[in-house]
Amino acid sequence: MKKMFKTICVLVVIALLVSFAGCSGSDGALTGSSGGQPGSSEGQGDTSSGGTQSGGTQSGDTLTLSLGHVLTEDHFYHIGYLRWAELINERTNGRIVVEIFPNGVLGGERELTEAVQIGTLDLTMPLAAVMGNFTDAMRIFDLPYVFQSREEAWRVLDSDIGQEMLDSLENIGLIGLAFWENGFRHVHTKDVEAHLPADLTGLKIRTMENATHMETFRSWGANPIAMAWGEVYTAVQQGLVNGVENPLTPMYQSRIHEVTRYITLTQHCYMPAPLFISTSAWSKLSEEEQRIVREVSVEVGAYQRQLSAEFDVEILQKFIDEGVTIIDDIDKGAWREAAQPVYDSYIQEYGDGLLKRIEVMRG
């Protein structure tokens, strides 16, 4: 009951913020990029959040789209959004303006997705792992070691397989635009060097609230604990959990390495991030505007993925410079083999057809 009340409250706040943002107007490419405060720009002419009339904006009108995300303004997500907003504005000759609300000011990834579904928010981009709460189409990405490299993942995401997944979002009231990414997940531990899965035996590891992720860590002997990200630093510091798994960038930006000593580069799970727009906002774009939005989403997605890879290199060096021990000589085959029960469970429920298609596509 409390969760339902919280979600309703967040959605009401989103509706009010988006409504206010739409009243502000803008001639620039984006607003709300500093702390997520809406209505920080000035402009002329009629504006509206989520569009004006079905079929696209009228001459002289400005269409304001709201985009919410949970990460910081120095994260490669936000940097990608800035370029996306700028190009959308430029290629629509200033007709479309994007208001960006970072830092989770409009809610968590699940709440933002729900808001886009009902049309109180126009765009967001949660992890594919979060989408398991809404659709089975992307659950395969939750499996450990589906991809061995970014290049393998990009090949699949940019194929018919990826497009089918994006198209399937229409079944839940969303329009999929492109796959961006949050990189690979790794294991960070406080006191134990984890070279083999057995080294995690008995350790309490913070994971996402994702059944497959939690099952994976159980197969490795750990005790997975789902926990809000804002609670993790203190939980590790106080010994309530013994470690965390996450991509490198959010770990560094949250300073979790101040309370952990080791990072095992398990690269156990690749994190695609589907960018999508609400059906209500989409219907207010002309066919030409829709084409522009799709093309820019794919174009900036390629830029954002490369930025993610570059961040990994830079962040890893920062970890080393700040005294964190990096364990990179692991046998990934042993980790994958230990997680076979997770694959067995997936195949029993969904079959192995998609797995075989991905295996062929990976080459």
N, C-alpha and C positions, 0 to 999 in steps of 0.2 A: 504493500500500500504506500509506503514511504517512497519507494522507487517511482511508482506511478505519479505521485504528487510532485516529485522532483522534476520528472520529465515534462509534466504539464506546465510547471512554472517556467522551465527553461524555454519551452516552445512559445509561451506567452511573451517572455522577454525578447526572444528572437523576433517575433512578429512586430513588437513595438520598435526595436532597434532598426529593423529593415524598413519599416514605415517611415521612421524619422530620417533614415539615410536617403530614402527616395525623395523626401521633401527638400533635401539640401541642394541637389543639382551639382553638376560639375562639368567643366570643359576639359579636365585632365584625364589621364588614363586610369587613375585609381585614387582612392582616398582610404582613410582608416588604416593606413599601414604603420602607424606609430602608436602601438598600444591598443589598436583595435577600436578606437573611438569613432563612431559614425558621424557624418555630417560635418567633416572638418574642411570641406572645400566649398568654393563659391562658383557660381556659374549663372548663365542666363538661359531663358527659354523654359518650356514645360519639361518636367522630369517625372519619372515614376520608377519605383523599385519593381523589378520583375517585368517591366515592359509597359507599353501603352495600349496598343490594340492588337488583336490577333492578326497575324500576317506580317508583322514587322513594324518598325517605327515609321512614323510619318515624317515628311520633310521638316527639318527644323527642330524636331523633338530629340530628347536625349533619353536613352534607355539605360537605367542603372541596374546592374546585376550585383547581388551580394554574394560574397564568397567567404566562408568561415573555415578555419582550421585550428588545430590544437598546438602547433609548434611555434617556436620563437622566431623573431624577425631575422636572426642570423643563421637560421637553418636553411638548407638548400631547397626545401619546400617553398618557403616564403620568397626566396630569391627567384625561383621559377615562376611563382605567381605574379611577381612584379613584371617580369618580361612578358608573360602571357597577357596580362591586363594592358600593357603598353601596346603590344602588337594588335590586340583586338580593337583597341581605340583607334590606332593608326589606320588599320585596314578597313574600318567602317567609317572613315572620315569623321571621327569624333562622335558618331551616333551612339556607340555603346561605351559606357563607363563602368568600371568594376570597383566596387567597395570591398576591401579586404579586411577581415577581422581575425587577427592571429591570436596566439596565446590561450586558446580555449575560452575566450571571453563570451562566446555564444554556446558553450557546452562542450562535452566530450564527443568523440568520433561517432559513437552510436546515436547520441542526441542530435548531432548535426545531420546525420543521414536521415533520421526520422523527420527532421525539419524540412529537408529537401523533398522528401516523399510527399509531404502535405503542402509544400509550396510556400512556407514561411521563410525559407532560405533558398537561394537560387542554385548555388554550387558548393560542393565540398569534395574532398578526396581522402577517404579513410583507407586504411590498409585493407588488402583483400581478406586478411584474417578476421577483420571486424565484420566484413560482409557475410561471413558464415552465419551471423545472427539474422540475416535477411534472405539469403538464397544459398542453395547448395552448389551453384554453378562454379564457384571459385574455391571450394573446399580443398581441392587437390593441392593448392599452393601451401596449405598448412602442413603437408607431409614433409618430413626431413629429407634433405638431399634429393629433391626432385630435380634441382639444377646444380651443376658443379661450378658454373661460372656465370657471370653477368651476360656474356655473349650468348650462352645457351638460352638463358631466360628471355633475352630480347628477341631472339629468333622465334621463339614460341609465341610471345606476346604480340609480335608484329605479324603473325600468320593468321590463317583462317580460324585457328583455335582461339586466339585472343579476341578476334572480332566477334566470334560467336558468343564469347563470354560477355563482352560489352553489350551486344544486342540483347542478350537475355535479361539485362537489367530493366528493359521495358516492361517485363512481367511484374515488376514490383514498383512501377511508377517512376522510373529513372531513365535518363538518356545517357548512356555511356559514351564518352568522347575519346579517351585514350588511356593507355597505361603509363603512368609514371612509376617511380620506385622509392623505396626507403632502404634499399640495400640488403645485405645479409645480416642475420642475427648471429651473435657469438655469446659465449659463456664467460661471465665475470664472477670471480670467487674471492671471498674475503681472506681465507687462511689456507686453502688447499689448492695445490697445483693439479689441474685436471688434464691428464694426458690421455686417459682412457675413460670410457663411460663408467667403469667400475669405481673410478675416483670420486664420482658424484654420489655414491651410495650413502644414503641417510641424510644427505644435505638438503636443507630447505632452500629451494630456488624460486625466486619470484618469476612468474610467467604472465603472459596475457591471459585474460579470461577467455580461453579458447580450448575446447575439449581435446583437439588433436595435439596441440602444443603440450598440454598437461600430460596426455597419455605418452607422448614421446619421452618426457623427462622421467616418468614412472618406469618406462622400459629401460632407462639408464640407471635405475636404482635410486633416483632422487625423489624428494617429496615436493612436488610443485605447489606453489601457493599463489593464487591470483590476488593481485593487490593493486590499488590505484597508484599511478606513477608518482603522484605527489607524496606518497607515504614511504616510498622505497628507500630514500637516503637514510631517514631515521631508523627504519626497520633494519637495514644492514648495520648501521652504526651501533644499534642496541643488541644486535645478535638475534633478532626475531627471524631473520632469514640469513642464510650463509652465502647467498650469491644471487645474481641477476642474469637474465639473458635478454639481449637487445642489440640493435645495430650500434656501431661505434659512435656516430655523431650525437645522438641524444644522450648516450652515456656520458660523453665528455662534457657536453653543455650543461648537464645536470650535476656534474662534479661527483658522480658516483665513485670515481676512482680515488677519491679522498678517503673512502671507507672500504675499498677493496684493493687487493694487492696484485691479483693475477687476472689476465685475460687469455682465455684459450680461444684461438681463432678457429672455432668449430665450423663456421660458415654453414650452419645446419639448416637454415631456412631462409629462402629468398622472399623479400617482401614487395610484391607488386602493389601499386596504389592506383585504383581506378578513379579517374576524374569524371564526374558526372554532373548533369544539370537537371533541374526539375522539369517535368513535362509541361507545367504551366508556363515557365519562363521560355522554354523551347518553342512553344506554340506562338509566342509573341515575336519571334524572329522571322524575318523573311527567309525564303529559300537561299538567297545569296548570303545573308547573315549566318544562317546555319552552316553553310559551306565554309565560310571564313572561320567560324568557331571551331569546327572539326579540324580544319587544316592547321590552324594555329595550335590547337591542343596537341596534335601529333608532333608538330615541329618543335614546340617548346618541351614536349615530353622527352625527345631525344637529347635536347640540351640539358634538361634537368637530370636525366640518367647519368650523363657524362659528369655533371657537377657532383652528383652523389659519389661516383667513383673517385673523383679528385679529392673530395672531402675525406674519404676513407684513408687515403694516403697521408694527407696532412694531419688528420686526427690521430692516426696510429703513431706518427712521429711525436706528436705532442704527449701522448701517453708515455712513450719511451723516455722522452726528455724529463717527464715529471716522476720518473722512478717506478712505473708500473712494469711488472714482469710479463712479457709477451710469450705465450706458448704457441708456436706455429708449426711444430714438427709432428703433429698428430696423424694417425692413420684414419682418415675419414671413412674408409671402407669398414673399419671395425665399428665406428659409431653408427653407420648406416645399417650394418648387419644386426646390431643390438636393437635397432628400432623396427625390425621386421614385423613384430606383432601389430604395430601401428598401420603398416601397409595391409596386413591381413584383414584388419578391421575395416579399413577403407574399401578394399576390394569386395568384401562380403556385403557391404551396404550399397556401393555404387558401381561395382564391376571394374574391370581393368581396361576397358576400351579406351578411355582418355589417357591413361598411363601409357598405353602402347603407342598412341598417336604422338604423344610428347616424346617418347623414346626415339621414334623415327625422326621427328623434327629436330631433335638435339644433334643428331648425326653421330 
